[in-house]
Amino acid sequence: MRWNYLLSGSLFLILASLTGAEYLGTTISTDGVMMLTGTGEDTNGSFSSRIMTVGASELSRIIGEQSGIGMSVHGEGPLLFSDYTTGRVSPDSGHTCVFLTPDRSNEAGRADLFTSGILGHGTYTMTRVPISGLSGETLVNGTGFMLLGSGSDGNETMRSTGFVSGNMTVHDLTLY
């Protein structure tokens, strides 16, 4: 083996890790075990996602600075997933809750979206965009159980949490 190629490649990997990536794309197809995690944070919000599959599975993931995160996984065997995303919600200049103090009525709020679950087999697709608010969509089709929820705090407060089990088709769309 030529050590100079190994040394050059290692040097390029180290230099690349010191710069911030603006776009990550991952595609995986396997008949074994797959585990993939991703996290990120900026001034608009943060996200964390984890996927693990056993058996024949396919995954496609995109993480972009302007496009947020998108992931689609199809598994013939067990599929474990979880994600959590936060975003800043700008104060609404037109309406203010009368129970808020004047200081709190103009501050930016926080919104969050989360899902987690285990499918015996099926498809899990999610998108999250934490720019100028927080929007997200979750699509699940399979057999198993999952927990999903969303919420926002600030001028307008709203919370939603749900649990689903068995054979399921779930479509959850949230816009803040």
ABEGO torsion letter per residue (X at the ends): XBAAAAAAAAAAAAAAAABBBABBBBBBBBABBBBBBBBBBBAAEBBBBBBBBBEBBBBBBBBBAAAEBBBBBBBABBBBBBBBBBBBBBBBAABBBAABBAAAAABBBBBBBBBBEBBABEBBBBBBBABGEBBBBBBBBEBEBBBBBBBBBEABBBBBBBBBBEBBBBBBBBBX
